[in-house]
Every structure is written in structure tokens, then in C-alpha cells.
Amino acid sequence: MNTTPTHDVAVLGGGAAGLSAAVALARSLRSVVVVDAGEPRNAPAGGAHNLLAREGVPPLELLATGREEAQRYGAHLRRTRALAARRVDGGFDVELADGGTVRARRLLLATGLVDELPEIPGIRRFWGTSVLHCPYCHGWEVRGQRIGVLGAGPASIHQALLFRRLSEHVTLVRHSMPDPGEAAWEQLAAVGIRVVDAAAERLRGTDGVLQALVLEDGQEIPLDALVVAPRFTARTELYEQLGGTPAEHPLGTCVATDAVGRTDLPGVWAAGNTADPAAMVSVAAGSGVVAAAAINADLLAEDTDAAVRARSAASARPRGTRAGAAPR
């Protein structure tokens, strides 16, 4: 097994959070390795939005540029998957799918999450293009179009109201959503959102273009876009191997952290969607920089303490005694 020399930090995950952290750490002259399998969650999307000065940039282009920037400052990239992590003296070993192992003093978990979508034929096929979840990520692109909202719970009411800001043609299909109560029905009626009390069976479309939502009774609702409410499940396998327990989040699960990304496991930080399932690209990138600064400060404190101890030990030796030599 090939074990690289010890790095200051191993960043597991090369999305917006991981690469932003790698740039910040490398610019502080920290030895950084980024482990990434190259499977970004937002790859199907046409562009990343709400990202100042890079509005609408294709996700794969954004990440390619991020990798170049991280390497420019000296970060190392390993294009493979992290399979296992374990604590060793003074740090961590991370086993990789390519047969190698990286060793680091600190870990930053930025492995993202998995979108657990409704089990309806066609959902996955149109996911990220015509099947959406976030009005801030995709709303502008479907403004004025025929938008369906697949009911799942109370959050579906909020989704319907948000997308109604973008189009007059919004239909809420109750599907599996419990009765939200009279106040919610009143809100929907007041803003002109149509409600269909039926369950969805499948999506119909051709050539990658959504055309309709087919209901269980055979009726069809013509649509240009369908809004769903996935459960966001953070990739926590490595965190659990190290002894951590995933935390519940209103949208799914995550790795709980403090304000700077520190987890309850010593030496382990988390950023991006691993720690915040709701974080958009810009927020994820920012959380990576915040975590990087905290990790750098933590390493600095450790290095400074070691230097103080070494200086104290040298001062305590009798005069004329060389380091490592016994006094006469």
C-alpha cells in the first residue's frame, strides 16, 4: 500500500467547499491533498447561480477552474475515492480506491450529499433540468412556464408559493402530502395556485424535454417543470468510521459542526453540503474558506506549542550539553 508523506490537511471532496478550502490552506503554505472521485452532485445542471462574477457558469467548468487554482498554490489532487478513514498517532490515514493511502494531521469532510428522490418513473431522468427543487438555483430558468409541485409535506406549500412568484401557471399535486390545514389551502387559493388531489404515477417526455405528469387515474397535467422535495442525505460513511454520529436536519441528515466547521471529533472538520444540506454553491464555497481558516489556526496553535516545548527543553539542558547528549 502506497502511503504518501504526511500532509497538514486532507480535504475529502473536491466540490466548491473542498476546493475553496484547499486554496485558502495552500495560500497559507499548508501541505494539502484533495481527494475527489469527480462525481459532482450538480453536474446535470446547466449552470451554477447566485455566484458573484461567475453567474451561470457551468458546474464542471467551475470545478475545473477551481482545481487549477488549488494546484497553482501547491495543493495536491488525487482523482479517486476515499474508502476508509482511521485515526493514527498525530493524525489520520485515508485509504483510497486506487490502492493508495494519504496521511494527514487534520481532515476536512466535504463529500457532499445524496439526493433521495421520489420513487416515480422519470424523476431521475429529468433531474437537474426539468425536475427541480430550489427556486434560487433554477427558478429564473422556468419563469412563466407551466410548473408542477409534487406534494410531500408542509415544505411543499412553501415551494409552491415560492415558484408562484415566478409563474402564474403553478399546480400543486397533493400526491403523498397530508392535509396541510385550512390556512394553507387559503394561501394557495389566494395567490391562484391550482391544487390537484391525486397521486402521481410517472413523468412523460421526449428527447430530454418534460411534457406532462401522468396521474394514477390516467389523467395528464401538461408541464414544463416539476418541483420535488428530495431528502438530502449527507455522505457520512467516513465520519461514522471515525466514531461520529450523523445529525438530523429538517431536510435530511448532515454532520453537525460549530460556526467554523469543527465537528465533535478532534481534528475533523466538515464544510459544504456535508454540514449544511441547504447550502448553495456560494455558501458552500464560503464555508470551505471558514473551515480552512479554523484548521490553519488549529495547526498553528499545535506547532507553536511544540516550538515552546522544544525551546523550554533546550533551556533546561546544562550549559555545554549538546542536544541528545548526556551531561558528564
C-alpha positions in Angstrom: 0.0 0.0 0.0 1.4 3.4 -1.1 1.3 5.9 1.8 2.2 9.5 0.9 4.2 11.6 3.3 2.1 13.4 6.0 0.1 16.4 4.8 -1.2 19.1 7.0 -4.7 18.6 5.8 -6.6 16.0 3.7 -9.7 17.5 2.1 -12.1 14.7 1.2 -14.3 16.0 -1.6 -13.4 18.4 -4.5 -16.6 20.4 -4.9 -16.9 24.1 -4.2 -16.4 23.7 -0.4 -13.4 21.4 -0.7 -11.6 23.3 -3.4 -12.2 26.7 -1.7 -10.7 25.3 1.5 -7.7 23.8 -0.4 -6.9 27.2 -2.0 -7.1 29.0 1.4 -4.9 26.4 3.1 -2.4 26.2 0.3 -2.1 30.0 0.3 -1.1 29.7 3.9 1.7 27.4 2.8 -0.1 24.3 4.3 0.5 21.0 2.6 -2.9 20.0 1.3 -4.2 17.0 -0.6 -7.7 16.9 -2.1 -9.3 13.5 -2.7 -12.1 13.6 -5.2 -13.8 11.0 -7.4 -15.0 13.5 -9.9 -18.8 13.0 -9.5 -20.2 16.4 -8.6 -23.8 16.5 -7.5 -24.8 19.5 -9.7 -23.3 18.1 -12.9 -26.7 17.8 -14.7 -27.4 21.5 -14.1 -26.9 23.9 -16.9 -25.2 26.5 -14.6 -24.4 27.5 -11.1 -26.3 30.5 -9.9 -26.1 33.3 -7.3 -22.4 33.1 -7.6 -21.0 36.6 -7.8 -19.0 37.3 -11.0 -19.5 33.7 -12.2 -23.3 33.7 -12.5 -24.5 30.8 -14.7 -21.1 29.2 -15.0 -21.4 25.5 -16.0 -20.7 23.4 -12.9 -17.9 21.3 -14.5 -16.2 24.4 -15.8 -16.3 26.0 -12.3 -14.7 22.9 -10.7 -12.1 22.6 -13.4 -11.0 26.2 -12.8 -11.1 25.6 -9.0 -8.7 22.6 -9.4 -6.3 24.7 -11.4 -6.3 27.4 -8.8 -5.7 25.0 -6.0 -2.8 23.3 -7.8 -1.4 26.7 -8.7 -0.8 27.3 -5.0 0.6 23.9 -4.4 -2.3 21.7 -3.4 -2.1 18.1 -4.5 -5.1 16.4 -6.2 -5.9 12.7 -6.0 -8.6 11.8 -8.6 -10.0 8.8 -6.7 -12.5 7.9 -4.0 -11.8 7.8 -0.2 -12.9 4.4 1.0 -12.0 4.4 4.7 -10.5 6.7 7.4 -8.9 5.8 10.7 -7.1 7.8 13.3 -3.3 7.2 13.8 -0.8 8.8 16.1 -0.8 12.5 15.3 -3.4 12.4 12.6 -5.3 10.2 10.1 -4.9 7.7 7.4 -7.3 7.7 4.5 -7.5 4.6 2.3 -8.2 5.3 -1.4 -9.9 3.3 -4.1 -6.7 3.4 -6.3 -4.9 1.4 -3.7 -3.1 4.3 -2.1 -3.3 5.9 1.3 -2.9 9.5 2.3 -1.9 10.6 5.8 -2.8 14.0 7.2 -2.8 15.8 10.5 -6.3 17.1 10.0 -9.3 16.1 7.9 -11.9 18.2 6.2 -15.0 16.3 5.1 -16.5 17.9 2.0 -18.0 14.8 0.4 -21.5 16.4 -0.1 -24.8 14.6 -0.1 -27.1 12.3 -2.0 -30.4 13.5 -3.3 -33.1 10.9 -2.4 -35.8 11.5 -5.0 -39.4 10.3 -5.0 -39.8 6.8 -6.5 -41.7 7.9 -9.6 -40.6 6.8 -13.0 -38.9 9.7 -14.9 -37.9 11.7 -11.9 -34.2 10.7 -12.2 -34.2 11.1 -16.0 -35.2 14.8 -15.8 -33.4 15.6 -12.5 -31.4 18.8 -12.7 -33.0 20.0 -15.9 -36.8 19.8 -15.8 -37.2 18.3 -12.3 -36.1 20.9 -9.8 -36.2 21.6 -6.1 -34.7 25.1 -5.5 -36.2 28.3 -6.9 -32.9 30.1 -6.3 -31.0 27.6 -8.3 -33.4 27.0 -11.1 -36.4 29.4 -10.8 -35.3 32.0 -13.3 -34.9 29.4 -16.0 -38.5 28.2 -15.7 -40.1 31.6 -15.1 -43.5 32.0 -16.8 -43.7 28.3 -17.6 -46.1 25.5 -16.5 -44.7 24.4 -13.2 -46.0 21.4 -11.1 -45.2 20.9 -7.5 -45.2 17.3 -6.2 -46.7 17.3 -2.7 -44.7 15.6 0.0 -45.2 17.6 3.2 -45.6 21.1 4.7 -42.5 22.3 2.8 -44.3 21.7 -0.5 -46.7 24.5 0.3 -43.7 26.8 0.7 -42.2 25.6 -2.5 -45.5 26.2 -4.4 -45.6 29.8 -3.0 -42.0 30.5 -4.0 -42.5 29.2 -7.5 -45.7 31.2 -7.8 -43.5 34.3 -7.6 -42.0 33.1 -10.9 -45.0 31.9 -12.9 -48.8 32.3 -13.0 -49.1 28.7 -14.0 -48.4 26.6 -10.9 -50.2 23.4 -10.0 -49.7 21.6 -6.7 -50.3 17.8 -7.0 -51.0 16.5 -3.5 -49.6 13.1 -4.1 -48.4 11.9 -0.7 -48.8 15.2 1.1 -51.1 15.1 4.3 -53.8 17.8 4.6 -51.8 20.9 5.5 -54.8 22.6 7.1 -57.3 25.3 6.2 -54.8 28.2 6.5 -52.5 26.6 3.8 -55.4 26.0 1.5 -56.4 29.6 1.9 -52.9 30.8 1.0 -52.8 28.7 -2.2 -56.3 29.9 -3.3 -55.4 33.5 -2.6 -52.5 33.5 -5.0 -54.1 31.4 -7.6 -52.3 28.1 -7.2 -54.3 25.2 -8.6 -54.5 22.1 -6.4 -55.0 18.6 -7.8 -56.0 16.0 -5.2 -54.4 12.9 -6.9 -51.2 10.8 -6.8 -48.6 10.9 -9.5 -47.7 7.8 -11.5 -44.9 8.8 -13.9 -43.4 11.6 -16.0 -43.7 11.7 -19.7 -41.4 13.5 -22.1 -39.3 13.0 -25.2 -35.7 14.0 -26.2 -34.9 15.1 -22.6 -37.9 17.5 -22.5 -40.6 17.1 -19.9 -44.1 17.2 -21.3 -46.5 16.0 -18.7 -47.1 14.5 -15.2 -49.2 11.4 -15.6 -51.6 10.7 -12.6 -52.6 7.3 -11.3 -56.1 7.7 -12.8 -54.6 8.2 -16.2 -55.1 11.9 -16.5 -52.2 14.1 -17.5 -51.1 17.5 -16.4 -49.1 19.3 -19.1 -45.9 20.6 -17.5 -42.6 22.3 -18.4 -41.0 21.7 -15.0 -41.8 19.7 -11.9 -40.7 20.7 -8.4 -39.9 18.0 -5.9 -38.7 17.8 -2.3 -35.8 15.4 -2.1 -34.4 14.1 1.2 -30.8 15.3 1.4 -28.6 12.6 2.9 -25.0 13.6 3.7 -22.3 11.2 2.8 -21.2 10.4 6.4 -19.5 7.0 6.0 -16.0 8.3 6.7 -17.3 10.4 9.7 -19.0 7.3 11.1 -15.9 5.2 10.7 -14.1 7.7 12.9 -16.7 7.4 15.5 -19.1 10.2 14.6 -22.9 10.0 14.5 -24.9 11.8 11.7 -27.2 14.6 12.9 -30.8 15.0 11.8 -31.6 18.1 9.7 -35.0 19.4 8.6 -34.1 18.4 5.0 -32.4 15.1 5.8 -29.1 14.3 7.6 -25.7 16.1 8.0 -22.5 16.2 10.0 -23.1 18.7 12.9 -20.5 21.4 13.2 -19.9 24.6 15.1 -19.7 28.0 13.4 -16.3 27.3 11.8 -16.9 23.8 10.7 -15.4 21.9 13.6 -17.1 18.6 14.4 -17.3 16.8 17.7 -14.4 14.6 16.6 -10.9 16.1 17.4 -9.1 17.0 14.2 -12.1 16.6 12.0 -13.9 19.5 10.2 -16.8 19.5 7.7 -18.0 22.0 5.2 -20.4 22.5 2.3 -23.4 20.2 1.9 -21.8 17.7 4.3 -22.6 20.1 7.1 -25.4 22.1 5.6 -27.7 20.3 3.1 -29.3 23.6 2.1 -26.1 25.4 1.1 -25.9 26.7 -2.4 -22.6 26.8 -4.3 -21.6 30.2 -3.0 -22.5 29.3 0.6 -20.6 26.0 0.3 -17.5 27.7 -1.0 -17.6 30.3 1.8 -18.0 27.5 4.4 -14.9 25.9 3.0 -12.8 29.1 3.5 -14.1 29.5 7.0 -13.2 25.9 7.9 -9.8 26.3 6.3 -9.0 29.3 8.4 -10.0 27.5 11.5 -7.9 24.4 10.6 -4.9 26.6 9.9 -5.3 28.3 13.3 -5.6 24.9 15.0 -2.4 23.7 13.3 -0.7 26.9 14.1 -1.5 26.6 17.8 -0.2 23.0 17.8 3.0 24.0 16.0 3.6 26.9 18.3 3.1 24.8 21.4 5.6 22.3 20.1 8.1 25.1 19.4 7.6 26.4 23.0 8.2 22.9 24.5 11.3 22.4 22.4 12.7 25.8 23.4 12.0 25.1 27.1 13.7 21.7 26.8 16.7 23.3 25.3 16.9 25.9 28.0 16.7 23.2 30.7 19.8 21.4 29.5 23.1 22.2 31.4 25.4 24.6 29.6 27.7 23.0 27.2 25.4 20.0 26.7 24.6 19.2 23.1 21.0 18.3 22.2 20.7 14.5 22.6 23.9 14.1 24.7 24.0 13.1 28.3 25.7 15.6 30.8 29.1 14.5 32.2 
